[in-house]
């Protein structure tokens, strides 16, 4: 399935402002996005959830992967073995590039369609915002940053993995400092969550004043 040509942010309704939230594994981008959405009653589009839906049996992403991947990636009932799939993506750069080239256009199409249904301030959590080159689909970018020590410990605690595995997961992603350098706004989530919440509140107040 070929994704259709999509509009850029310049064609969006003037009463809508889209904020692309990104970061790295263990930086806390999902927690920050959820906090902003819940505390300030803002719509949130999560690209991880969009991709998860695309990979449900019969959906467009699933159909594309059925053509790309061997049978051992799927259960006898046709469901994608997500744990095995993630493991192979981490281990095989070439496979990861093929999968990204296959799924990114589909995910972007879904994202843009969801954005067009909303007005006001809209949050879109996009893990690979800069890597995929989707900056033109949002009006500004926010990177949730955390130092390496904090990220490693969070991954260990959350995923129950070894330090080496946590470091490997981080190594597969773009350097978080590089993302921060390209962002319009950066929130440092290296410290306590209470401190991060205060930073997010101050940042959003500034954004609302500009809107």
Backbone as a printed PyTorch tensor [residue, N CA C, xyz], in Angstrom:
tensor([[[  0.8430,  -1.1970,   0.0000],
         [  0.0000,   0.0000,   0.0000],
         [  0.8780,   1.2460,   0.0000]],

        [[  0.6380,   2.1470,  -0.9530],
         [  1.4420,   3.3440,  -1.0660],
         [  0.7410,   4.5100,  -0.3950]],

        [[  1.4690,   5.2090,   0.4640],
         [  0.8730,   6.3410,   1.1710],
         [  0.6860,   7.5010,   0.2100]],

        [[ -0.4300,   8.2280,   0.3610],
         [ -0.7140,   9.3690,  -0.4940],
         [  0.1370,  10.5590,  -0.1010]],

        [[  0.2670,  11.5250,  -1.0240],
         [  0.9980,  12.7510,  -0.7300],
         [  0.2800,  13.5140,   0.3790]],

        [[  1.0350,  13.9560,   1.3680],
         [  0.4260,  14.5690,   2.5390],
         [  0.6810,  16.0660,   2.5800]],

        [[ -0.2360,  16.8140,   3.1890],
         [ -0.0450,  18.2610,   3.2860],
         [  1.0020,  18.6060,   4.3240]],

        [[  1.6400,  19.7400,   4.1650],
         [  2.5820,  20.2170,   5.1710],
         [  1.8310,  21.0630,   6.1780]],

        [[  2.5290,  21.4860,   7.2360],
         [  1.8820,  22.2650,   8.2840],
         [  1.3490,  23.6010,   7.7530]],

        [[  1.9010,  24.0890,   6.6360],
         [  1.4740,  25.3730,   6.0970],
         [  0.0160,  25.3460,   5.6490]],

        [[ -0.5090,  24.1350,   5.3810],
         [ -1.8760,  24.0140,   4.9180],
         [ -2.8540,  23.7740,   6.0640]],

        [[ -2.3490,  23.7290,   7.3020],
         [ -3.2030,  23.4380,   8.4360],
         [ -4.0330,  24.6620,   8.8140]],

        [[ -5.1080,  24.4130,   9.5480],
         [ -5.9800,  25.4980,   9.9910],
         [ -5.2090,  26.4300,  10.9170]],

        [[ -5.4160,  27.7420,  10.8040],
         [ -4.6440,  28.7000,  11.5890],
         [ -4.9020,  28.6050,  13.0870]],

        [[ -6.0550,  28.0420,  13.4980],
         [ -6.3680,  27.9740,  14.9270],
         [ -5.7400,  26.7560,  15.6020]],

        [[ -4.9410,  26.0170,  14.8840],
         [ -4.3080,  24.8190,  15.4440],
         [ -2.7980,  25.0430,  15.5520]],

        [[ -2.2280,  24.6400,  16.6890],
         [ -0.7760,  24.6680,  16.8630],
         [ -0.3320,  23.2920,  17.3240]],

        [[  0.5390,  22.6810,  16.5470],
         [  0.9580,  21.3030,  16.7910],
         [  2.3690,  21.2930,  17.3620]],

        [[  2.5120,  20.6310,  18.5150],
         [  3.8140,  20.5200,  19.1750],
         [  4.2920,  19.0780,  19.0730]],

        [[  5.4290,  18.8830,  18.4320],
         [  6.0230,  17.5570,  18.3310],
         [  6.9320,  17.2970,  19.5160]],

        [[  6.5900,  16.2940,  20.3110],
         [  7.3670,  15.9470,  21.5070],
         [  8.1980,  14.7110,  21.2000]],

        [[  9.4900,  14.7890,  21.4700],
         [ 10.3550,  13.6460,  21.2110],
         [ 11.4210,  13.5540,  22.2980]],

        [[ 12.3040,  12.6000,  22.1580],
         [ 13.3520,  12.3530,  23.1430],
         [ 14.0550,  11.0610,  22.7880]],

        [[ 14.5740,  10.3840,  23.7840],
         [ 15.2230,   9.1010,  23.5650],
         [ 14.6900,   8.0890,  24.5510]],

        [[ 15.0260,   6.8400,  24.3480],
         [ 14.5880,   5.7990,  25.2640],
         [ 15.1010,   6.1220,  26.6740]],

        [[ 14.1930,   6.1000,  27.6340],
         [ 14.5630,   6.3920,  29.0130],
         [ 14.6250,   7.8620,  29.3700]],

        [[ 14.3350,   8.7460,  28.4120],
         [ 14.4140,  10.1810,  28.7260],
         [ 13.1480,  10.6940,  29.4020]],

        [[ 12.0410,   9.9540,  29.2540],
         [ 10.7940,  10.3490,  29.9030],
         [  9.8320,  11.0980,  29.0100]],

        [[  9.9760,  10.9550,  27.6930],
         [  9.1050,  11.7050,  26.7710],
         [  7.6430,  11.3010,  26.9040]],

        [[  7.3720,  10.0090,  27.1040],
         [  5.9800,   9.5620,  27.2260],
         [  5.3570,  10.0660,  28.5220]],

        [[  6.1190,  10.0400,  29.5860],
         [  5.6060,  10.5300,  30.8670],
         [  5.3350,  12.0280,  30.7850]],

        [[  6.2340,  12.7530,  30.1520],
         [  6.0490,  14.1980,  30.0130],
         [  4.8480,  14.5180,  29.1290]],

        [[  4.7090,  13.8000,  28.0210],
         [  3.5730,  14.0250,  27.1190],
         [  2.2550,  13.7470,  27.8290]],

        [[  2.2030,  12.6380,  28.5580],
         [  0.9810,  12.2720,  29.2740],
         [  0.6550,  13.2890,  30.3590]],

        [[  1.6760,  13.7690,  31.0540],
         [  1.4690,  14.7880,  32.0900],
         [  0.8440,  16.0450,  31.4930]],

        [[  1.3990,  16.5200,  30.3980],
         [  0.8770,  17.7300,  29.7610],
         [ -0.5580,  17.5320,  29.2890]],

        [[ -0.8140,  16.3700,  28.6930],
         [ -2.1570,  16.0960,  28.1720],
         [ -3.1850,  16.0210,  29.2950]],

        [[ -2.8270,  15.3490,  30.3910],
         [ -3.7770,  15.1460,  31.4830],
         [ -3.9610,  16.4040,  32.3270]],

        [[ -2.8630,  17.0720,  32.6390],
         [ -2.9360,  18.2410,  33.5170],
         [ -3.6020,  19.4370,  32.8500]],

        [[ -3.4500,  19.5320,  31.5420],
         [ -3.9360,  20.7280,  30.8420],
         [ -4.9920,  20.4000,  29.7920]],

        [[ -5.4960,  19.1710,  29.8510],
         [ -6.6080,  18.7570,  28.9860],
         [ -6.3080,  19.0130,  27.5040]],

        [[ -5.1420,  18.5540,  27.0730],
         [ -4.7210,  18.7300,  25.6880],
         [ -4.8250,  17.4080,  24.9360]],

        [[ -5.2110,  17.4370,  23.6660],
         [ -5.2190,  16.2040,  22.8770],
         [ -3.7940,  15.7250,  22.6370]],

        [[ -3.6040,  14.4120,  22.7130],
         [ -2.2830,  13.8090,  22.5270],
         [ -2.3730,  12.6750,  21.5170]],

        [[ -1.5650,  12.7620,  20.4880],
         [ -1.4240,  11.6770,  19.5150],
         [ -0.0900,  11.0040,  19.7840]],

        [[ -0.1130,   9.7180,  20.0790],
         [  1.0910,   8.9610,  20.4030],
         [  1.4290,   8.0650,  19.2160]],

        [[  2.5900,   8.3020,  18.5940],
         [  2.9380,   7.5370,  17.3960],
         [  3.2240,   6.0740,  17.6920]],

        [[  3.6330,   5.7560,  18.9140],
         [  3.8010,   4.3450,  19.2730],
         [  2.4590,   3.6250,  19.2020]],

        [[  1.4050,   4.2830,  19.6740],
         [  0.0660,   3.6850,  19.6260],
         [ -0.4270,   3.6070,  18.1870]],

        [[ -0.1540,   4.6440,  17.4030],
         [ -0.5260,   4.6260,  15.9830],
         [  0.1210,   3.4360,  15.2820]],

        [[  1.4140,   3.2360,  15.5310],
         [  2.1280,   2.1200,  14.8980],
         [  1.6170,   0.7750,  15.4030]],

        [[  1.2990,   0.7010,  16.6850],
         [  0.7600,  -0.5350,  17.2450],
         [ -0.5500,  -0.9020,  16.5550]],

        [[ -1.3870,   0.0950,  16.3190],
         [ -2.6530,  -0.1600,  15.6280],
         [ -2.4210,  -0.5880,  14.1830]],

        [[ -1.4440,   0.0260,  13.5290],
         [ -1.1410,  -0.3390,  12.1440],
         [ -0.7030,  -1.7930,  12.0140]],

        [[ -0.1190,  -2.3340,  13.0920],
         [  0.4160,  -3.6940,  13.0490],
         [ -0.5780,  -4.7500,  13.5120]],

        [[ -1.8060,  -4.3420,  13.7950],
         [ -2.8410,  -5.3250,  14.1010],
         [ -3.1470,  -6.1320,  12.8420]],

        [[ -3.3930,  -7.4340,  12.9800],
         [ -3.6560,  -8.2740,  11.8030],
         [ -4.7120,  -7.6750,  10.8830]],

        [[ -4.3620,  -7.5910,   9.6200],
         [ -5.2710,  -7.0660,   8.6100],
         [ -5.0810,  -5.6010,   8.3020]],

        [[ -4.4480,  -4.8520,   9.2250],
         [ -4.2500,  -3.4250,   8.9900],
         [ -3.0730,  -3.1800,   8.0430]],

        [[ -2.9320,  -1.9310,   7.5940],
         [ -1.9930,  -1.6240,   6.5130],
         [ -0.5470,  -1.9700,   6.8570]],

        [[ -0.1090,  -1.6490,   8.0790],
         [  1.2590,  -1.9520,   8.4740],
         [  1.5220,  -3.4410,   8.5460]],

        [[  0.5540,  -4.1650,   9.0730],
         [  0.6670,  -5.6260,   9.1640],
         [  0.7790,  -6.2270,   7.7710]],

        [[ -0.0450,  -5.7800,   6.8490],
         [ -0.0010,  -6.2940,   5.4830],
         [  1.3550,  -6.0260,   4.8330]],

        [[  1.9100,  -4.8280,   5.0960],
         [  3.2140,  -4.4890,   4.5240],
         [  4.3200,  -5.3700,   5.0930]],

        [[  4.2630,  -5.6550,   6.4010],
         [  5.2930,  -6.4950,   7.0150],
         [  5.1620,  -7.9520,   6.6050]],

        [[  3.9630,  -8.3960,   6.3270],
         [  3.7760,  -9.7740,   5.8470],
         [  4.5300,  -9.9860,   4.5430]],

        [[  4.6090,  -8.9370,   3.7420],
         [  5.3320,  -9.0390,   2.4710],
         [  6.8390,  -8.9220,   2.6620]],

        [[  7.2410,  -8.2490,   3.7350],
         [  8.6590,  -7.9700,   3.9580],
         [  9.3690,  -9.0350,   4.7780]],

        [[  8.6770,  -9.6060,   5.7800],
         [  9.3260, -10.4700,   6.7640],
         [  9.0330, -11.9470,   6.5320]],

        [[  9.9550, -12.8240,   6.9770],
         [  9.7140, -14.2720,   6.9000],
         [  8.5670, -14.7040,   7.8190]],

        [[  8.1010, -15.9160,   7.6130],
         [  6.9590, -16.4410,   8.3690],
         [  7.2410, -16.5570,   9.8600]],

        [[  8.5210, -16.7560,  10.2410],
         [  8.8120, -16.9770,  11.6590],
         [  8.6320, -15.7140,  12.5080]],

        [[  8.3360, -14.5970,  11.8930],
         [  8.0260, -13.3770,  12.6350],
         [  6.5660, -13.3430,  13.0850]],

        [[  5.7790, -14.2980,  12.6270],
         [  4.3410, -14.2850,  12.8850],
         [  3.9000, -15.5790,  13.5640]],

        [[  2.8630, -15.4660,  14.3830],
         [  2.2970, -16.6370,  15.0580],
         [  1.4570, -17.4310,  14.0670]],

        [[  1.0580, -18.6520,  14.4310],
         [  0.1930, -19.4400,  13.5410],
         [ -1.1170, -18.7400,  13.1970]],

        [[ -1.5710, -17.8330,  14.0840],
         [ -2.8150, -17.1000,  13.8080],
         [ -2.5670, -15.7940,  13.0460]],

        [[ -1.2900, -15.5390,  12.7110],
         [ -0.9670, -14.3800,  11.8890],
         [ -0.5350, -13.1420,  12.6370]],

        [[ -0.5240, -13.1840,  13.9690],
         [ -0.1190, -12.0040,  14.7320],
         [  1.4000, -11.8520,  14.7220]],

        [[  1.8520, -10.6020,  14.6490],
         [  3.2810, -10.3210,  14.6760],
         [  3.8450, -10.6320,  16.0600]],

        [[  4.9530, -11.3720,  16.1100],
         [  5.6460, -11.6440,  17.3660],
         [  6.4500, -10.3930,  17.7140]],

        [[  5.8580,  -9.5130,  18.5010],
         [  6.4480,  -8.2000,  18.7280],
         [  7.7770,  -8.2690,  19.4770]],

        [[  7.8940,  -9.1850,  20.4240],
         [  9.1400,  -9.3060,  21.1800],
         [ 10.2820,  -9.7300,  20.2590]],

        [[ 10.0370, -10.7340,  19.4410],
         [ 11.0540, -11.1990,  18.4890],
         [ 11.3520, -10.1110,  17.4600]],

        [[ 10.3080,  -9.4300,  17.0170],
         [ 10.4430,  -8.3490,  16.0370],
         [ 11.3510,  -7.2500,  16.5830]],

        [[ 11.1070,  -6.8020,  17.8080],
         [ 11.9400,  -5.7550,  18.4200],
         [ 13.3830,  -6.2170,  18.5670]],

        [[ 13.5540,  -7.4730,  18.9760],
         [ 14.8980,  -8.0250,  19.1490],
         [ 15.6800,  -7.9750,  17.8380]],

        [[ 15.0300,  -8.3520,  16.7540],
         [ 15.6920,  -8.3610,  15.4520],
         [ 15.9810,  -6.9420,  14.9580]],

        [[ 15.0980,  -6.0150,  15.2530],
         [ 15.3240,  -4.6280,  14.8380],
         [ 16.5490,  -4.0410,  15.5280]],

        [[ 16.7130,  -4.3480,  16.8120],
         [ 17.8820,  -3.8630,  17.5340],
         [ 19.1680,  -4.4650,  16.9760]],

        [[ 19.0980,  -5.7200,  16.5400],
         [ 20.2930,  -6.4470,  16.1240],
         [ 20.6830,  -6.2110,  14.6720]],

        [[ 19.7440,  -5.8070,  13.8400],
         [ 19.9720,  -5.7540,  12.3910],
         [ 19.6440,  -4.3540,  11.8540]],

        [[ 20.6790,  -3.5750,  11.5960],
         [ 20.4810,  -2.2040,  11.1080],
         [ 19.7890,  -2.1830,   9.7540]],

        [[ 20.1700,  -3.0970,   8.8720],
         [ 19.5720,  -3.1510,   7.5340],
         [ 18.0750,  -3.4380,   7.6140]],

        [[ 17.7010,  -4.3760,   8.4760],
         [ 16.2830,  -4.6940,   8.6540],
         [ 15.5390,  -3.4870,   9.2120]],

        [[ 16.1340,  -2.8170,  10.1810],
         [ 15.4870,  -1.6510,  10.7890],
         [ 15.2340,  -0.5710,   9.7410]],

        [[ 16.1910,  -0.3740,   8.8440],
         [ 16.0190,   0.6280,   7.7840],
         [ 14.8990,   0.2360,   6.8270]],

        [[ 14.8090,  -1.0540,   6.4970],
         [ 13.7380,  -1.5220,   5.6140],
         [ 12.3650,  -1.3480,   6.2620]],

        [[ 12.2980,  -1.6920,   7.5370],
         [ 11.0250,  -1.5710,   8.2550],
         [ 10.6210,  -0.1010,   8.3710]],

        [[ 11.5880,   0.7610,   8.6910],
         [ 11.2890,   2.1950,   8.7910],
         [ 10.7750,   2.7360,   7.4600]],

        [[ 11.4240,   2.3450,   6.3690],
         [ 11.0090,   2.8170,   5.0460],
         [  9.6140,   2.3210,   4.6910]],

        [[  9.2380,   1.1750,   5.2400],
         [  7.9220,   0.5940,   4.9660],
         [  6.8330,   1.2220,   5.8260]],

        [[  7.1170,   1.3910,   7.1230],
         [  6.0790,   1.8120,   8.0660],
         [  5.9550,   3.3220,   8.2400]],

        [[  7.0460,   4.0490,   8.0850],
         [  6.9990,   5.4900,   8.3390],
         [  5.9740,   6.2350,   7.4830]],

        [[  5.8920,   5.9640,   6.1740],
         [  4.8670,   6.6730,   5.3810],
         [  3.4490,   6.3740,   5.8530]],

        [[  3.1990,   5.1390,   6.2640],
         [  1.8660,   4.7660,   6.7500],
         [  1.5610,   5.4550,   8.0760]],

        [[  2.5500,   5.4690,   8.9700],
         [  2.3590,   6.1130,  10.2740],
         [  2.1670,   7.6180,  10.1100]],

        [[  2.9210,   8.2090,   9.2090],
         [  2.7920,   9.6560,   8.9820],
         [  1.4140,   9.9900,   8.4190]],

        [[  0.9400,   9.1810,   7.5220],
         [ -0.3930,   9.4060,   6.9600],
         [ -1.4570,   9.3710,   8.0490]],

        [[ -1.3750,   8.3810,   8.9380],
         [ -2.3290,   8.2880,  10.0450],
         [ -2.2160,   9.4970,  10.9670]],

        [[ -0.9820,   9.8970,  11.2500],
         [ -0.7580,  11.0330,  12.1470],
         [ -1.3800,  12.3080,  11.5920]],

        [[ -1.1080,  12.6050,  10.3310],
         [ -1.6200,  13.8340,   9.7220],
         [ -3.1400,  13.8330,   9.6900]],

        [[ -3.7240,  12.6840,   9.4080],
         [ -5.1880,  12.5920,   9.3930],
         [ -5.7740,  12.8680,  10.7740]],

        [[ -5.1170,  12.3620,  11.8210],
         [ -5.5920,  12.6040,  13.1840],
         [ -5.4310,  14.0780,  13.5640]],

        [[ -4.3120,  14.6720,  13.1840],
         [ -4.0780,  16.0870,  13.4860],
         [ -5.1560,  16.9570,  12.8590]],

        [[ -5.5390,  16.6410,  11.6350],
         [ -6.4950,  17.4760,  10.9080],
         [ -7.8900,  17.4720,  11.5410]],

        [[ -8.1440,  16.5220,  12.4350],
         [ -9.4350,  16.4670,  13.1160],
         [ -9.4690,  17.3320,  14.3770]],

        [[ -8.3230,  17.9070,  14.7450],
         [ -8.2070,  18.6140,  16.0190],
         [ -7.9820,  20.1070,  15.8200]],

        [[ -8.2880,  20.8670,  16.8650],
         [ -8.0200,  22.3010,  16.8720],
         [ -7.3450,  22.6730,  18.1850]],

        [[ -6.8600,  23.9050,  18.2600],
         [ -6.1900,  24.3640,  19.4620],
         [ -4.7760,  23.8290,  19.5540]],

        [[ -4.2950,  23.6770,  20.7770],
         [ -2.9510,  23.1650,  21.0210],
         [ -2.9870,  21.6420,  20.9940]],

        [[ -2.1650,  21.0360,  20.1500],
         [ -2.1610,  19.5850,  19.9560],
         [ -0.7600,  19.0490,  20.2260]],

        [[ -0.6670,  18.0140,  21.0590],
         [  0.6040,  17.3410,  21.3250],
         [  0.7010,  16.0860,  20.4690]],

        [[  1.8640,  15.8920,  19.8560],
         [  2.1070,  14.6710,  19.0930],
         [  3.4370,  14.0910,  19.5570]],

        [[  3.3850,  12.9330,  20.1940],
         [  4.6090,  12.2810,  20.6630],
         [  5.1740,  11.4290,  19.5360]],

        [[  6.3610,  11.8120,  19.0530],
         [  6.9770,  11.1590,  17.8990],
         [  8.3960,  10.7390,  18.2750]],

        [[  8.6280,   9.4750,  18.6330],
         [  9.9620,   9.0420,  19.0420],
         [ 11.0540,   9.3490,  18.0160]],

        [[ 10.7470,   9.1960,  16.7340],
         [ 11.7440,   9.4000,  15.6780],
         [ 11.4400,  10.6600,  14.8650]],

        [[ 11.0370,  11.7120,  15.5200],
         [ 10.6210,  12.9340,  14.8260],
         [ 11.7130,  13.4520,  13.8950]],

        [[ 12.9200,  13.6360,  14.4160],
         [ 14.0060,  14.1770,  13.6000],
         [ 14.5660,  13.1330,  12.6380]],

        [[ 14.6700,  11.8850,  13.1000],
         [ 15.2030,  10.8350,  12.2340],
         [ 14.3270,  10.6280,  10.9980]],

        [[ 13.0160,  10.7280,  11.1890],
         [ 12.0810,  10.5280,  10.0810],
         [ 11.8970,  11.7920,   9.2440]],

        [[ 12.3790,  12.9260,   9.7480],
         [ 12.2570,  14.1740,   9.0080],
         [ 10.8520,  14.7370,   8.9880]],

        [[ 10.1410,  14.6090,  10.1030],
         [  8.7470,  15.0550,  10.1670],
         [  8.5910,  16.4400,  10.7980]],

        [[  9.6660,  17.2000,  10.8760],
         [  9.5830,  18.5130,  11.5210],
         [  8.5560,  19.4210,  10.8500]],

        [[  8.3830,  19.2810,   9.5360],
         [  7.4500,  20.1600,   8.8250],
         [  5.9900,  19.8210,   9.1020]],

        [[  5.7400,  18.7130,   9.7840],
         [  4.3680,  18.3360,  10.1270],
         [  3.9240,  18.9250,  11.4620]],

        [[  4.8430,  19.5880,  12.1570],
         [  4.5150,  20.2130,  13.4400],
         [  4.9410,  21.6760,  13.3960]],

        [[  4.4100,  22.4510,  14.3240],
         [  4.7380,  23.8760,  14.3680],
         [  5.9610,  24.1770,  15.2210]],

        [[  6.2150,  23.3610,  16.2220],
         [  7.4330,  23.4980,  17.0110],
         [  7.7670,  22.1500,  17.6400]],

        [[  9.0090,  22.0150,  18.0870],
         [  9.4730,  20.7350,  18.6200],
         [  9.9530,  20.8970,  20.0580]],

        [[  9.6360,  19.8930,  20.8680],
         [ 10.0590,  19.8430,  22.2730],
         [ 10.8010,  18.5380,  22.5020]],

        [[ 12.0470,  18.6350,  22.9310],
         [ 12.8250,  17.4520,  23.2870],
         [ 12.8390,  17.2950,  24.8020]],

        [[ 12.4680,  16.1010,  25.2600],
         [ 12.6020,  15.7460,  26.6750],
         [ 13.9670,  15.0890,  26.8300]],

        [[ 14.8550,  15.7840,  27.5070],
         [ 16.2490,  15.3590,  27.6290],
         [ 16.4850,  14.7260,  28.9990]],

        [[ 17.4280,  13.7950,  29.0550],
         [ 17.9140,  13.2660,  30.3340],
         [ 19.3430,  12.7950,  30.1260]],

        [[ 20.1550,  12.9080,  31.1540],
         [ 21.5400,  12.4850,  30.9980],
         [ 21.6250,  10.9610,  30.9240]],

        [[ 22.7740,  10.4770,  30.4830],
         [ 22.9420,   9.0510,  30.2030],
         [ 22.7370,   8.1950,  31.4410]],

        [[ 23.2510,   8.6340,  32.5800],
         [ 23.1180,   7.8620,  33.8190],
         [ 21.6560,   7.6610,  34.1860]],

        [[ 20.8790,   8.7280,  34.1100],
         [ 19.4520,   8.6400,  34.4430],
         [ 18.7180,   7.7290,  33.4730]],

        [[ 19.0400,   7.8270,  32.1910],
         [ 18.3550,   7.0110,  31.1840],
         [ 18.6350,   5.5290,  31.3810]],

        [[ 19.8900,   5.1980,  31.6200],
         [ 20.2600,   3.7920,  31.8150],
         [ 19.5160,   3.2080,  33.0080]],

        [[ 19.4880,   3.9360,  34.1200],
         [ 18.8300,   3.4220,  35.3190],
         [ 17.3360,   3.2610,  35.1080]],

        [[ 16.7210,   4.1870,  34.4040],
         [ 15.2790,   4.0790,  34.1400],
         [ 14.9620,   2.8700,  33.2710]],

        [[ 15.7790,   2.6170,  32.2740],
         [ 15.5490,   1.4580,  31.4030],
         [ 15.7130,   0.1670,  32.1930]],

        [[ 16.7290,   0.1040,  33.0440],
         [ 16.9490,  -1.0810,  33.8870],
         [ 15.7410,  -1.3190,  34.7860]],

        [[ 15.2630,  -0.2660,  35.4370],
         [ 14.1310,  -0.3930,  36.3620],
         [ 12.8390,  -0.7460,  35.6330]],

        [[ 12.6140,  -0.1300,  34.4950],
         [ 11.3510,  -0.3170,  33.7640],
         [ 11.2850,  -1.6610,  33.0490]],

        [[ 12.3650,  -2.0210,  32.3660],
         [ 12.3480,  -3.2000,  31.4980],
         [ 12.9850,  -4.4310,  32.1200]],

        [[ 13.5480,  -4.2600,  33.3310],
         [ 14.2030,  -5.3820,  34.0150],
         [ 15.2760,  -6.0220,  33.1320]],

        [[ 16.1610,  -5.1730,  32.6050],
         [ 17.2470,  -5.6450,  31.7490],
         [ 18.5770,  -5.3100,  32.4100]],

        [[ 19.6550,  -5.8250,  31.8490],
         [ 20.9820,  -5.5510,  32.3810],
         [ 21.4510,  -4.1600,  31.9490]],

        [[ 22.4920,  -3.6800,  32.5960],
         [ 23.0600,  -2.3840,  32.2180],
         [ 23.5490,  -2.4190,  30.7690]],

        [[ 24.1660,  -3.5280,  30.3940],
         [ 24.6680,  -3.6540,  29.0190],
         [ 23.5240,  -3.5840,  28.0070]],

        [[ 22.4160,  -4.2430,  28.3060],
         [ 21.2650,  -4.2090,  27.3990],
         [ 20.6780,  -2.8020,  27.3000]],

        [[ 20.6500,  -2.1030,  28.4230],
         [ 20.1530,  -0.7210,  28.4100],
         [ 21.0490,   0.1650,  27.5520]],

        [[ 22.3500,  -0.0130,  27.6860],
         [ 23.2900,   0.7720,  26.8930],
         [ 23.1550,   0.4520,  25.4050]],

        [[ 22.9210,  -0.8140,  25.0820],
         [ 22.7410,  -1.2060,  23.6850],
         [ 21.4900,  -0.5650,  23.0930]],

        [[ 20.4180,  -0.5260,  23.8730],
         [ 19.1760,   0.0890,  23.3950],
         [ 19.3880,   1.5720,  23.1010]],

        [[ 20.1140,   2.2580,  23.9710],
         [ 20.3990,   3.6780,  23.7610],
         [ 21.2790,   3.8760,  22.5360]],

        [[ 22.2390,   2.9620,  22.3380],
         [ 23.1960,   3.0930,  21.2320],
         [ 22.5460,   2.9770,  19.8630]],

        [[ 21.3710,   2.3460,  19.7820],
         [ 20.7030,   2.1920,  18.4860],
         [ 20.0090,   3.4780,  18.0400]],

        [[ 19.9130,   4.4640,  18.9330],
         [ 19.1660,   5.6860,  18.6290],
         [ 20.0950,   6.8660,  18.3590]],

        [[ 19.5350,   7.8760,  17.7260],
         [ 20.2640,   9.1150,  17.5010],
         [ 20.6570,   9.7210,  18.8400]],

        [[ 21.8430,  10.3300,  18.8870],
         [ 22.3200,  10.9720,  20.1110],
         [ 21.2970,  12.0020,  20.5910]],

        [[ 20.9490,  11.9240,  21.8680],
         [ 19.9280,  12.8160,  22.4150],
         [ 20.3960,  14.2690,  22.4130]],

        [[ 21.6910,  14.4820,  22.5640],
         [ 22.2120,  15.8510,  22.5020],
         [ 22.0140,  16.4490,  21.1070]],

        [[ 22.1390,  15.6150,  20.0810],
         [ 21.9040,  16.0870,  18.7120],
         [ 20.4410,  16.4790,  18.5230]],

        [[ 19.5350,  15.6740,  19.0670],
         [ 18.1160,  16.0210,  18.9870],
         [ 17.8510,  17.3540,  19.6900]],

        [[ 18.4290,  17.5010,  20.8760],
         [ 18.2220,  18.7320,  21.6380],
         [ 18.7290,  19.9510,  20.8680]],

        [[ 19.8250,  19.7640,  20.1320],
         [ 20.3970,  20.8780,  19.3710],
         [ 19.4740,  21.3350,  18.2440]],

        [[ 18.6250,  20.4290,  17.7480],
         [ 17.7160,  20.7580,  16.6520],
         [ 16.3370,  21.2180,  17.1450]],

        [[ 16.0850,  21.1020,  18.4330],
         [ 14.7400,  21.3650,  18.9620],
         [ 14.4930,  22.8510,  19.1880]],

        [[ 13.2150,  23.2190,  19.1380],
         [ 12.8280,  24.5810,  19.4940],
         [ 12.8610,  24.7800,  21.0080]],

        [[ 12.5140,  23.7190,  21.7450],
         [ 12.4870,  23.7740,  23.2090],
         [ 13.0710,  22.4770,  23.7640]],

        [[ 13.7170,  22.5740,  24.9270],
         [ 14.2890,  21.4030,  25.5980],
         [ 13.9150,  21.4630,  27.0750]],

        [[ 13.4270,  20.3460,  27.5930],
         [ 13.1680,  20.1980,  29.0270],
         [ 14.1050,  19.1210,  29.5550]],

        [[ 14.8830,  19.4530,  30.5920],
         [ 15.8250,  18.4990,  31.1760],
         [ 15.1140,  17.6840,  32.2580]],

        [[ 14.9650,  16.3990,  31.9970],
         [ 14.2950,  15.4760,  32.9170],
         [ 15.3000,  14.5700,  33.6200]],

        [[ 16.5080,  15.0720,  33.8510],
         [ 17.5340,  14.2620,  34.5160],
         [ 17.3010,  14.1520,  36.0150]],

        [[ 16.6280,  15.1280,  36.5870],
         [ 16.4380,  15.1640,  38.0330],
         [ 15.1280,  14.5660,  38.4790]],

        [[ 14.5520,  15.1480,  39.5320],
         [ 13.3160,  14.6080,  40.0990],
         [ 12.1380,  14.9070,  39.1870]],

        [[ 11.1080,  14.0680,  39.2900],
         [  9.9140,  14.2810,  38.4830],
         [  9.2050,  15.5710,  38.8970]],

        [[  9.2300,  15.8960,  40.1680],
         [  8.6020,  17.1250,  40.6430],
         [  9.2360,  18.3500,  39.9720]],

        [[ 10.5590,  18.3150,  39.8510],
         [ 11.2580,  19.4270,  39.1980],
         [ 10.8860,  19.4990,  37.7200]],

        [[ 10.8020,  18.3360,  37.0740],
         [ 10.4200,  18.3080,  35.6600],
         [  9.0140,  18.8550,  35.4630]],

        [[  8.0980,  18.4950,  36.3540],
         [  6.7190,  19.0010,  36.2530],
         [  6.6910,  20.5250,  36.3310]],

        [[  7.5100,  21.0840,  37.2050],
         [  7.5780,  22.5410,  37.3220],
         [  8.1030,  23.1640,  36.0310]],

        [[  9.1130,  22.5300,  35.4370],
         [  9.6550,  23.0210,  34.1700],
         [  8.6150,  22.9360,  33.0620]],

        [[  7.8740,  21.8320,  33.0210],
         [  6.8400,  21.6580,  31.9970],
         [  5.7300,  22.6920,  32.1570]],

        [[  5.3500,  22.9500,  33.3960],
         [  4.3050,  23.9440,  33.6530],
         [  4.7520,  25.3270,  33.1720]],

        [[  5.9710,  25.6910,  33.5040],
         [  6.4870,  26.9990,  33.0900],
         [  6.5660,  27.0790,  31.5670]],

        [[  7.0410,  26.0070,  30.9470],
         [  7.1580,  25.9850,  29.4790],
         [  5.7930,  26.1150,  28.8210]],

        [[  4.8110,  25.3480,  29.2980],
         [  3.4980,  25.3870,  28.6640],
         [  2.8320,  26.7500,  28.8610]],

        [[  3.0430,  27.3560,  30.0080],
         [  2.5060,  28.6990,  30.2310],
         [  3.0520,  29.6720,  29.1890]],

        [[  4.3360,  29.5320,  28.8850],
         [  4.9540,  30.3730,  27.8550],
         [  4.3370,  30.1110,  26.4930]],

        [[  4.1170,  28.8420,  26.1690],
         [  3.5190,  28.4750,  24.8830],
         [  2.1050,  29.0360,  24.7700]],

        [[  1.3380,  28.9080,  25.8280],
         [ -0.0450,  29.4000,  25.8080],
         [ -0.0900,  30.9180,  25.6620]],

        [[  0.8780,  31.5970,  26.2470],
         [  0.9440,  33.0550,  26.1130],
         [  1.2350,  33.4680,  24.6720]],

        [[  1.9530,  32.5840,  23.9470],
         [  2.2980,  32.8850,  22.5550],
         [  1.1610,  32.5570,  21.6050]],

        [[  0.2300,  31.6860,  22.0510],
         [ -0.8290,  31.2060,  21.1580],
         [ -1.9350,  32.2490,  20.9740]]])
